[in-house]
Amino acid sequence: MTPEERKLFERRRRQRNWALLAVLFGLVVLFYFISAARVLSG
């Protein structure tokens, strides 16, 4: 693997990791609001 390919591979991996982090954070927020709504509604 050439250094250029390695840089591209690492950049794609980093982008994938940030996208996964965003999805997981979104799910956490979604579950938090669902839980809060259920508790507040009784």
C-alpha positions in Angstrom: 0.0 0.0 0.0 1.5 3.3 -1.0 1.5 6.3 1.4 -1.1 8.0 -0.7 -3.4 5.0 -0.5 -2.8 4.7 3.2 -3.8 8.4 3.7 -6.9 7.9 1.7 -7.8 4.7 3.6 -7.3 6.4 7.0 -9.3 9.5 5.9 -12.2 7.3 4.9 -12.0 5.3 8.1 -12.1 8.6 10.1 -15.1 9.8 8.2 -16.9 6.5 8.8 -16.1 6.7 12.5 -17.5 10.3 12.7 -20.7 9.2 10.8 -21.1 6.2 13.2 -20.6 8.5 16.2 -23.3 10.9 14.9 -25.8 8.0 14.4 -25.2 6.7 17.9 -25.5 10.1 19.4 -28.7 10.6 17.5 -30.1 7.3 18.9 -29.1 8.3 22.4 -30.9 11.6 22.1 -34.0 9.9 20.5 -34.2 7.3 23.4 -33.7 10.1 26.0 -36.7 12.1 24.6 -38.8 9.0 24.3 -38.1 8.1 27.9 -38.7 11.6 29.1 -42.1 11.7 27.2 -43.2 8.4 28.7 -42.2 9.5 32.3 -43.9 12.9 31.9 -47.1 11.4 30.4 -47.6 9.3 33.5 
